[in-house]
Amino acid sequence: MQQALQRSNLVPSGFVVESAYYEGDMAVIVVRASGRVGLCPSCGTVS
């Protein structure tokens, strides 16, 4: 039986879920960055 995807548990902060669906036996999650720039998680440098 398929279970509902919990979007908040699958995507790290800084990203937005565009769509989530099942394709056969796989769960497919399409995400995009929520900001115009990204920060390195180690040093905080803008990229």
Summary of the structure (lengths in Angstrom):
residues: 47
radius of gyration: 13.7
end to end distance: 41.5
largest distance: 43.6
contacts: 71
relative contact order: 0.23
helix: 9%
strand: 40%
